[in-house]
Each structure stands twice: as C-alpha cells, then as structure tokens.
C-alpha cells in the first residue's frame, strides 16, 4: 500500500465527516479527496511525475495540508519545509533533497524570492492562496484538471516522505521514509491511540510530528482542528469548543499551559490522549498535568528516523504509576510498541542487560530507509544491524525504557560523567522554574562545569544560591550545577525543542571569557 491509501480509508469510513477545520472553515474527507485528485492531475499535466520531490511552504492551514494530500496522490515525495526555520536552513533542505516543486503561501513571497535564486532544481512554484507574478496559482494549476487522478505505481519500498532531522545538533539530513514505514507507523498509532470519531488538535508544525499524526490517524476518520500557532488561550478554548480527543505538544508548551492563570476554567473532559513528546517531563509536571487535564497523559519514544512511538506509555499506565506512588516509573518513556524491538547496546555492539546504560537501538519496519544521498551517515546509523538513535538509556527488568540523555550531550566534569537530562529533571521540579537547559561550560579546574541556564515563571524569583542548594540536596556535589544563568527566553527549534547546542555555543564561543 501507499501512504495516500490510508487517507482514502478515512474517506471510505466517513466521507462527509470534517477532515480539516481551521479559521477559514471546514473541509470534509470527500472534498479533500476531490481536491487532491485535481491537484495531482494538474501536476501530471505540468510534467511532474511520480517520485518527484515536492514541498509545501506554509504555516498551519487546511489549504496547505490539502496540498500535501495532493502531492501524495500524485506519487510525489513530500519534502518537509518549515517556515519557522531560517531561510538559510530552508534553502539547504530544499537543495539537499533536490526538491522540484514548491507550494507556498503568499505571505512568504519574500522568502520565495530568495529560494528561487538559490534553488535551481525547483521547476514549479505554485502559490496556494493568491495569484502570483511569474508563478502558477493553485487555482490555475487545477483549472480543467481531471477529477480522477492517474493511479501511481509506487511500491512498499518506495520513498513517500523526506523529512529533515531536527536542527538541534547541526546540519539537517534528509530522512527517507517508505510506504512500508508509514504503513507500520499507521498500525502503531492505531494500536496505541484508537478512539471512535477522534478530534485531533493540530498546534505544532505540520512539517513535523503533528503532520505525521494527521496522516497516521486519517484511517480512523479523524477530524483535524488546525491552529496557526501555539497560543495557550486558543488551545484551551479549542479543546472545549471542538471537544478535542487527541492533542500532541512538547513539554515546553505544556508548561506554558499549566502556568496560564485561566487553565482550570475550561472543560477538558473530551480529552482521551494528551501526548507529551520531543523531551521528557519531570514527574511533578506530569502530576500537575493529570490534575488539570485528567487521566489522559501519554508519551512514547520516537525520532524522525524511527517514526512515532517505538515505545509507548499509556494513560492507564500513568495512572497506575501515580496510584502506586511510583515516581520512578513516571520517568520512563514506556515499553516497546507492538511493531518495534527496542534494546540497549554498548559501543562494541553488545546488547546490555536490564539496568545497564547504553545507546538505545531499534529494529522495526517503521524505520527510515536511510539518509538521502548520505551513505556514510546511513552506515553509521545501521551499525551492528540495528538503528542507532544517538540516545542513552536503560531498560528495567520489566522492559520499561528510561532515557538518560543524548549521547553527544554528556558532560565530563572533574572526570565524572554527568547527563544533563538528570540535572534538568531536578531543576524542573523547583516551583519557580518555567524551563531550563543544562550544559558543560569551560572551567580551568573541572574541564567542564555543570551549568544551568534557566527561565523563570512570570512574576516569580529565585536566587542562584537557593537553586544551587536545592540541586545539591537532590543530586550531590558532582552533578549539581556549579553555575546558573537566568535568561528571559531559551532558544528553541521551530518545533519547540530546546536548543542545547545554542546554549552550549554561548559559553564555548570564546573559551577565554570569564564564566
């Protein structure tokens, strides 16, 4: 099967149910199917063939996602291009993936001028929502096109999407996900998040996990309510008004919800699955979220290379851990999903026993095919016959997976290994902290000093001495931060991940400076 076939499953199930809802109105499954056929036919008559790389450059809108469905209908490979990236990153991604088609929203026409000058492989620019000088409009693309698109002969091992690795660690890599990978991901999400008549609130960028959830949940007949950006008040209002059942947000956004003065004034009783992902949450924050939103919190471990939720921690399991007082369990990201094997490996390729920390490795049909035009990095990721995630963790005797940190983020301070995530979890339990990043900064005595950069909640204060004592009591002298800095805002990626690399660069750009 192809990825587009799973959207058509939703059409067969609930043709007249809303598929897309945004501030401009709603579109049913049947209407989006027709529009995607017209778009695919329009691309074909413009000489765009199956396997061509096509990107959609827009903020979250129904029209943008409708174009994506049309791209898949045409048998093209969807290239994710996030408007929240820098223009240089976008140009790099489009050139790296040899994108040939670019749909764009008119509000980004200035970016498009730069892209057109710098991306010679793009032969077709299509403005989604307006007439554009020198480019096709979406209307002109589909005028006179056939309402039944030509069937594409794309197999299970053909590439369906080319997402890019996150910008948290350096140059993005094109991640090739096949139709088989997507089929397995669809089966994974159905096994974990099934619900009758689901309503999915889309807040995070559609070019990343939010878009993945939209595609994977389509066979369930899911209605997707799309917000253009994260706004705490709008999220709370949308959950109540649209009777939202499914929601995905990174922890940083959840913390902003929890700190909003009106968070307890809204009705969240429709929620069934509130997924926190992209980073761990401290147990105290999980408990607070459950107290506010109900017994609906869920998480899992995944990455762009491995798809969504190769591990899963269900709402029921959260409540069982809470009832038993097992805060340690709340630190887990779940157990291996039905369609993945998750193990811990050392540097020599040996699988480790429960309780031993090493790199988290995965086997699954949900994995990427490899990195686009990058055989060297693909080979590294597949060493010893497993996919290497780059994350350090361990499994307990019951198969629960615990993240320790990113392999490359390890701090070596005075000869001791310190994992930032462990320190961050303690800092996040302090009532004054909105968010934090822990890095190693240069130090003449320690080599690297454990350094915490914090963002305080609005209207709250905390002294460095208070925070240092709080951490020492819980972590000891080696792991407790030796230095603290308070920043008004912490750097984040376009999908809301804290950019540890940017914080680290702040301290290491001039090693001679006084810290």
C-alpha positions as CSV (number, residue, x, y, z in Angstrom):
1,X,0.0,0.0,0.0
2,X,0.9,3.6,-0.5
3,X,0.6,6.4,2.1
4,X,-2.2,8.0,0.2
5,X,-4.2,4.8,0.5
6,X,-4.6,5.3,4.3
7,X,-6.2,8.7,3.7
8,X,-8.6,7.0,1.3
9,X,-9.5,4.6,4.1
10,X,-10.8,7.5,6.1
11,X,-12.8,8.7,3.0
12,X,-14.4,5.2,2.8
13,X,-15.2,5.2,6.5
14,X,-16.6,8.8,7.0
15,X,-16.8,10.6,3.6
16,X,-18.9,13.5,5.0
17,X,-17.0,14.0,8.3
18,X,-14.8,17.0,8.5
19,X,-11.2,16.2,7.9
20,X,-9.7,19.7,8.1
21,X,-11.0,22.6,10.2
22,X,-9.3,26.0,10.6
23,X,-10.2,29.6,11.0
24,X,-11.4,29.8,7.4
25,X,-13.9,26.9,7.6
26,X,-14.0,23.1,7.2
27,X,-13.3,20.5,4.5
28,X,-14.8,17.0,4.5
29,X,-12.9,13.8,3.7
30,X,-14.8,13.7,0.3
31,X,-14.0,17.3,-0.5
32,X,-10.3,16.9,0.2
33,X,-10.1,13.7,-1.8
34,X,-11.6,15.5,-4.8
35,X,-9.2,18.5,-4.4
36,X,-6.2,16.1,-4.1
37,X,-7.3,14.4,-7.4
38,X,-7.5,17.7,-9.2
39,X,-4.1,18.8,-7.8
40,X,-2.4,15.5,-8.7
41,X,-3.9,15.7,-12.3
42,X,-2.7,19.3,-12.5
43,X,0.8,18.3,-11.6
44,X,0.9,15.5,-14.0
45,X,-0.1,17.7,-17.0
46,X,2.7,20.1,-16.0
47,X,5.2,17.3,-16.4
48,X,5.6,16.3,-12.7
49,X,6.0,12.6,-12.5
50,X,5.8,10.1,-9.6
51,X,8.9,10.2,-7.4
52,X,9.4,14.0,-7.8
53,X,10.2,15.8,-4.6
54,X,7.6,18.4,-3.6
55,X,7.5,20.7,-0.6
56,X,4.7,22.8,0.9
57,X,5.9,26.1,2.4
58,X,3.2,27.5,4.7
59,X,2.1,28.0,8.2
60,X,-0.5,25.5,9.6
61,X,-3.7,25.8,7.4
62,X,-6.2,23.5,5.9
63,X,-5.2,24.6,2.4
64,X,-1.6,23.7,3.0
65,X,-2.4,20.2,4.2
66,X,-4.8,19.7,1.3
67,X,-1.8,20.4,-1.0
68,X,0.2,17.8,0.9
69,X,-2.5,15.2,0.3
70,X,-2.5,16.1,-3.4
71,X,1.3,15.7,-3.5
72,X,1.0,12.2,-2.1
73,X,-1.9,11.5,-4.6
74,X,0.5,12.4,-7.4
75,X,3.0,9.8,-6.2
76,X,5.4,12.6,-5.3
77,X,7.7,12.5,-2.3
78,X,6.8,15.1,0.4
79,X,9.7,17.2,1.5
80,X,9.1,18.9,4.8
81,X,10.0,22.6,4.7
82,X,9.2,24.5,7.9
83,X,8.5,28.3,7.6
84,X,9.9,28.7,11.2
85,X,13.3,27.6,10.0
86,X,15.8,30.2,9.0
87,X,15.7,30.9,5.3
88,X,19.3,29.5,5.0
89,X,18.2,26.2,6.6
90,X,15.2,26.1,4.2
91,X,17.4,26.6,1.2
92,X,19.8,24.0,2.4
93,X,17.0,21.4,2.9
94,X,15.4,22.1,-0.5
95,X,18.7,21.8,-2.3
96,X,19.8,18.8,-0.3
97,X,16.7,16.9,-1.2
98,X,16.7,18.2,-4.8
99,X,13.1,19.5,-4.5
100,X,11.4,20.1,-7.8
101,X,8.0,21.5,-6.8
102,X,7.2,24.1,-4.1
103,X,3.7,25.1,-3.0
104,X,3.8,28.3,-0.9
105,X,1.5,30.7,1.0
106,X,1.6,34.2,-0.4
107,X,2.6,35.8,3.0
108,X,6.0,34.2,2.4
109,X,6.6,35.7,-1.0
110,X,9.8,37.4,0.2
111,X,11.3,34.1,1.2
112,X,10.3,32.6,-2.1
113,X,12.4,35.2,-4.0
114,X,15.5,34.1,-2.1
115,X,14.5,30.4,-2.6
116,X,14.1,30.9,-6.3
117,X,17.5,32.5,-6.6
118,X,19.2,29.8,-4.6
119,X,17.3,26.5,-5.5
120,X,17.8,25.9,-9.3
121,X,16.3,22.4,-9.2
122,X,12.8,23.8,-8.3
123,X,11.0,24.0,-11.7
124,X,7.5,24.7,-10.5
125,X,6.4,27.3,-7.9
126,X,2.7,27.3,-7.0
127,X,1.1,29.9,-4.8
128,X,-1.6,28.4,-2.7
129,X,-3.8,31.3,-1.8
130,X,-3.3,34.1,-4.4
131,X,-2.3,35.0,-7.9
132,X,1.5,35.4,-8.1
133,X,3.6,37.2,-10.7
134,X,5.6,34.6,-12.7
135,X,4.2,31.6,-10.8
136,X,1.2,29.4,-11.1
137,X,-1.6,29.8,-8.6
138,X,-3.3,26.7,-7.2
139,X,-6.5,27.7,-8.9
140,X,-4.8,27.9,-12.3
141,X,-3.0,24.5,-11.6
142,X,-6.3,22.7,-11.1
143,X,-8.5,24.5,-13.6
144,X,-9.6,21.9,-16.2
145,X,-7.8,19.1,-14.5
146,X,-9.3,15.7,-14.3
147,X,-11.2,14.9,-11.0
148,X,-9.8,11.4,-11.2
149,X,-6.0,11.3,-11.0
150,X,-3.9,8.7,-12.7
151,X,-3.1,5.8,-10.4
152,X,0.6,5.8,-9.4
153,X,2.6,2.6,-9.4
154,X,4.5,3.1,-6.2
155,X,5.5,0.1,-4.1
156,X,6.1,-0.6,-0.4
157,X,9.8,0.2,-0.6
158,X,9.4,3.4,-2.5
159,X,10.0,6.7,-0.6
160,X,6.9,8.5,0.5
161,X,8.4,11.4,2.6
162,X,11.6,13.2,3.1
163,X,11.6,14.8,6.5
164,X,14.7,16.5,7.8
165,X,16.5,15.8,11.0
166,X,16.0,18.4,13.7
167,X,18.2,21.5,13.8
168,X,19.3,20.8,17.4
169,X,22.6,19.1,16.6
170,X,23.8,20.5,13.3
171,X,23.2,20.3,9.6
172,X,19.8,18.6,8.7
173,X,19.8,15.3,7.0
174,X,17.1,14.1,4.6
175,X,15.3,11.1,6.2
176,X,13.8,8.7,3.7
177,X,10.6,7.1,4.9
178,X,9.0,4.4,2.7
179,X,5.4,3.4,2.2
180,X,6.1,0.3,4.3
181,X,7.5,2.5,7.1
182,X,4.4,4.6,7.0
183,X,2.1,1.6,6.9
184,X,3.8,0.3,10.1
185,X,3.5,3.7,11.7
186,X,-0.2,3.8,10.9
187,X,-0.6,0.4,12.5
188,X,1.4,1.6,15.6
189,X,-0.7,4.7,16.1
190,X,-4.0,2.8,15.7
191,X,-2.9,0.2,18.3
192,X,-2.0,2.9,20.7
193,X,-4.3,5.8,20.2
194,X,-7.5,4.3,18.7
195,X,-10.8,6.2,19.5
196,X,-14.2,6.4,17.9
197,X,-14.7,9.6,16.0
198,X,-11.4,11.3,17.1
199,X,-10.8,15.0,17.1
200,X,-7.2,16.0,16.8
201,X,-6.0,19.5,17.7
202,X,-3.0,20.4,15.5
203,X,-0.8,23.1,17.1
204,X,2.8,22.0,16.4
205,X,4.1,22.5,12.9
206,X,2.5,20.1,10.3
207,X,6.0,19.6,8.8
208,X,7.0,17.5,11.8
209,X,5.2,15.2,14.3
210,X,1.9,16.9,14.1
211,X,1.7,16.2,10.3
212,X,2.8,12.7,11.0
213,X,-0.1,12.2,13.4
214,X,-2.6,13.7,10.9
215,X,-1.6,11.2,8.2
216,X,-1.3,8.2,10.6
217,X,-4.7,8.9,12.2
218,X,-6.6,9.5,8.9
219,X,-7.8,5.9,8.6
220,X,-9.7,6.4,11.9
221,X,-11.8,9.2,10.3
222,X,-10.1,11.8,12.5
223,X,-11.1,15.5,12.3
224,X,-8.1,17.7,12.5
225,X,-8.7,21.2,14.1
226,X,-5.8,23.4,13.0
227,X,-4.4,26.3,14.8
228,X,-1.9,28.6,13.0
229,X,0.5,28.7,16.0
230,X,0.7,27.9,19.7
231,X,-1.3,30.2,21.9
232,X,-2.3,28.9,25.4
233,X,-5.7,30.5,25.5
234,X,-6.6,29.4,22.0
235,X,-5.6,25.8,22.8
236,X,-7.7,25.7,25.9
237,X,-10.7,27.3,24.1
238,X,-10.3,24.8,21.1
239,X,-10.3,21.8,23.4
240,X,-13.6,22.8,25.0
241,X,-15.3,24.1,21.8
242,X,-14.3,21.3,19.4
243,X,-14.5,18.5,22.0
244,X,-10.9,17.6,21.2
245,X,-9.9,13.9,22.0
246,X,-6.2,13.9,20.9
247,X,-3.5,16.5,21.4
248,X,0.3,16.5,20.9
249,X,2.5,19.2,22.4
250,X,6.2,19.4,23.5
251,X,6.7,19.8,27.3
252,X,7.7,23.5,26.9
253,X,4.2,24.2,25.5
254,X,2.5,22.2,28.2
255,X,4.4,24.2,30.9
256,X,3.0,27.4,29.4
257,X,-0.5,25.9,29.5
258,X,-0.1,24.9,33.1
259,X,1.2,28.3,34.1
260,X,-1.7,30.2,32.5
261,X,-4.0,31.8,35.0
262,X,-7.1,30.5,33.3
263,X,-6.0,26.9,32.8
264,X,-8.5,25.5,35.2
265,X,-11.5,27.4,33.8
266,X,-12.0,25.2,30.7
267,X,-13.7,21.8,30.1
268,X,-11.2,19.2,29.1
269,X,-13.5,16.2,29.7
270,X,-13.4,15.2,25.9
271,X,-9.6,14.5,26.0
272,X,-8.5,10.9,25.8
273,X,-4.9,11.2,24.7
274,X,-2.7,14.2,25.6
275,X,0.7,13.2,24.2
276,X,3.9,14.9,25.6
277,X,6.9,14.1,23.4
278,X,10.1,15.5,22.0
279,X,11.6,15.7,25.5
280,X,10.9,14.2,28.9
281,X,8.7,15.8,31.6
282,X,9.5,15.9,35.3
283,X,7.2,13.7,37.5
284,X,5.9,16.8,39.3
285,X,4.8,18.4,36.0
286,X,3.2,15.1,34.9
287,X,1.2,15.0,38.1
288,X,0.2,18.6,37.7
289,X,-0.9,18.0,34.1
290,X,-3.0,15.0,35.2
291,X,-4.6,17.1,37.9
292,X,-5.6,19.7,35.3
293,X,-6.4,17.7,32.1
294,X,-7.4,14.4,33.6
295,X,-6.2,10.8,33.3
296,X,-5.1,11.3,29.7
297,X,-1.4,12.0,29.7
298,X,0.6,9.7,27.4
299,X,4.1,9.6,25.9
300,X,6.5,7.5,23.9
301,X,9.9,7.5,22.4
302,X,10.5,8.2,18.8
303,X,12.5,10.2,16.4
304,X,12.2,11.3,12.8
305,X,14.3,8.3,11.7
306,X,12.2,5.9,13.6
307,X,8.7,7.3,13.3
308,X,6.3,8.0,16.2
309,X,6.2,6.0,19.4
310,X,8.5,3.0,19.1
311,X,7.8,2.9,22.8
312,X,4.5,3.8,24.5
313,X,3.4,4.8,28.0
314,X,-0.5,4.8,28.0
315,X,-2.8,7.0,30.1
316,X,-3.8,3.9,32.1
317,X,-0.2,3.1,32.9
318,X,0.4,6.7,34.0
319,X,-2.5,6.4,36.4
320,X,-1.3,3.0,37.8
321,X,2.2,4.5,38.4
322,X,0.5,7.5,40.1
323,X,-1.7,5.3,42.3
324,X,1.2,3.2,43.4
325,X,3.4,6.2,44.2
326,X,6.0,5.0,41.7
327,X,7.6,8.3,40.6
328,X,10.4,6.4,39.1
329,X,8.0,4.8,36.6
330,X,6.9,8.3,35.6
331,X,10.4,9.0,34.4
332,X,10.0,6.2,31.7
333,X,9.1,6.7,28.1
334,X,7.2,3.4,28.1
335,X,7.8,-0.1,26.7
336,X,8.5,-1.2,23.2
337,X,5.5,-0.9,20.9
338,X,3.8,-3.8,19.2
339,X,5.8,-3.2,16.0
340,X,9.2,-2.4,17.3
341,X,12.0,-4.1,19.2
342,X,13.9,-1.7,21.5
343,X,17.2,-2.6,23.2
344,X,20.3,-1.1,24.8
345,X,23.7,-1.5,23.2
346,X,27.3,-0.7,24.2
347,X,29.9,0.8,21.9
348,X,31.1,-2.7,20.9
349,X,27.7,-3.8,19.6
350,X,26.7,-6.0,22.6
351,X,23.2,-5.8,23.8
352,X,23.1,-5.0,27.5
353,X,21.2,-6.4,30.5
354,X,18.5,-4.6,32.4
355,X,19.8,-1.7,34.4
356,X,22.8,-1.2,32.2
357,X,23.0,2.2,30.4
358,X,24.0,2.4,26.8
359,X,22.7,3.6,23.4
360,X,19.0,2.9,22.6
361,X,18.8,0.9,19.4
362,X,15.7,-0.2,17.4
363,X,14.6,-2.8,14.9
364,X,11.3,-2.2,13.1
365,X,9.6,-1.9,9.7
366,X,8.8,1.6,10.8
367,X,12.4,2.8,10.4
368,X,13.8,5.0,7.8
369,X,15.3,3.6,4.6
370,X,18.3,5.8,5.2
371,X,19.6,9.4,4.8
372,X,19.1,11.0,1.4
373,X,22.4,10.9,-0.6
374,X,24.4,10.2,2.6
375,X,25.6,6.7,2.6
376,X,28.3,7.4,5.3
377,X,25.7,8.6,7.9
378,X,23.3,5.8,6.9
379,X,26.0,3.2,7.5
380,X,26.8,4.7,11.0
381,X,23.1,4.7,11.9
382,X,22.9,0.9,11.0
383,X,26.0,-0.4,12.8
384,X,25.7,-4.0,14.1
385,X,22.4,-4.4,12.2
386,X,20.4,-2.0,14.5
387,X,19.2,1.5,14.1
388,X,21.2,3.7,16.4
389,X,19.2,6.6,17.9
390,X,22.0,8.5,19.5
391,X,20.2,8.5,22.8
392,X,21.5,7.0,26.0
393,X,19.1,5.0,28.2
394,X,18.5,1.7,30.0
395,X,15.7,-0.8,30.4
396,X,14.5,-2.2,33.8
397,X,13.6,-5.8,34.4
398,X,10.1,-5.3,33.2
399,X,11.1,-3.8,29.9
400,X,10.4,-0.1,30.7
401,X,12.7,2.2,28.8
402,X,14.3,5.2,30.6
403,X,16.1,8.0,28.7
404,X,19.3,9.2,30.2
405,X,20.4,11.8,27.6
406,X,21.7,12.4,24.2
407,X,25.0,10.6,23.6
408,X,26.7,13.7,22.4
409,X,25.4,15.8,25.3
410,X,27.4,14.0,28.0
411,X,29.3,16.4,30.4
412,X,32.6,15.3,31.8
413,X,33.2,17.3,34.9
414,X,36.3,16.6,37.0
415,X,36.5,13.1,35.4
416,X,32.9,12.3,36.3
417,X,30.1,11.7,33.7
418,X,27.1,13.9,34.1
419,X,24.0,13.6,32.0
420,X,22.2,17.0,31.6
421,X,18.7,15.4,31.5
422,X,19.1,14.1,35.0
423,X,20.0,17.5,36.3
424,X,17.3,19.2,34.3
425,X,14.6,16.9,35.8
426,X,15.6,18.1,39.3
427,X,15.7,21.8,38.4
428,X,12.3,21.5,36.7
429,X,10.8,20.2,40.0
430,X,11.5,23.6,41.6
431,X,8.3,25.7,41.6
432,X,9.9,28.8,40.2
433,X,11.2,27.2,37.1
434,X,9.5,27.6,33.7
435,X,12.2,25.8,31.7
436,X,15.9,25.1,31.8
437,X,18.9,23.7,29.8
438,X,22.0,22.2,31.4
439,X,25.3,22.2,29.5
440,X,29.0,21.9,30.3
441,X,30.8,25.2,30.2
442,X,34.6,25.6,30.1
443,X,36.3,25.6,33.5
444,X,40.0,25.7,34.3
445,X,39.6,23.3,37.3
446,X,36.8,20.9,36.3
447,X,37.4,20.9,32.5
448,X,33.6,21.3,32.1
449,X,31.5,22.9,34.8
450,X,27.8,21.8,35.0
451,X,26.0,24.9,34.1
452,X,22.2,25.6,34.3
453,X,20.5,28.2,32.2
454,X,17.0,28.8,33.5
455,X,13.9,30.6,32.5
456,X,11.7,31.6,35.5
457,X,7.9,31.7,35.6
458,X,6.4,35.1,35.1
459,X,6.4,37.1,38.3
460,X,8.5,34.6,40.2
461,X,12.0,35.0,41.5
462,X,14.7,32.5,42.7
463,X,18.3,33.2,43.6
464,X,21.2,31.3,42.3
465,X,22.2,30.3,45.9
466,X,18.7,29.0,46.5
467,X,18.7,26.9,43.3
468,X,22.3,25.6,44.0
469,X,21.3,24.4,47.4
470,X,18.1,22.8,46.0
471,X,20.1,20.8,43.5
472,X,22.9,19.8,45.9
473,X,20.4,18.3,48.3
474,X,19.0,16.1,45.5
475,X,22.0,15.5,43.3
476,X,25.1,15.8,45.4
477,X,28.1,18.0,44.7
478,X,29.3,16.4,41.5
479,X,26.1,16.6,39.5
480,X,24.6,19.8,41.0
481,X,25.2,22.9,38.7
482,X,28.2,25.0,39.7
483,X,26.9,27.9,37.7
484,X,23.5,29.3,37.0
485,X,22.3,31.9,34.5
486,X,18.8,33.3,34.1
487,X,17.7,34.1,30.6
488,X,14.4,35.8,29.6
489,X,13.9,33.2,26.8
490,X,15.6,30.0,26.0
491,X,16.5,29.2,22.3
492,X,14.1,26.7,20.7
493,X,13.8,25.0,17.4
494,X,10.9,25.6,15.0
495,X,9.1,22.6,16.6
496,X,9.6,23.8,20.2
497,X,12.6,21.8,21.2
498,X,15.1,23.5,23.4
499,X,18.3,24.1,21.5
500,X,21.0,22.8,23.9
501,X,23.6,23.4,21.1
502,X,22.8,27.1,21.0
503,X,23.2,27.4,24.8
504,X,26.4,25.5,24.7
505,X,27.8,27.7,21.9
506,X,27.1,30.7,24.1
507,X,29.7,29.5,26.6
508,X,32.2,27.9,24.2
509,X,32.4,30.6,21.5
510,X,35.2,32.3,23.5
511,X,36.9,29.9,25.9
512,X,38.9,32.7,27.5
513,X,35.9,34.6,28.8
514,X,35.1,34.5,32.5
515,X,32.1,32.4,33.2
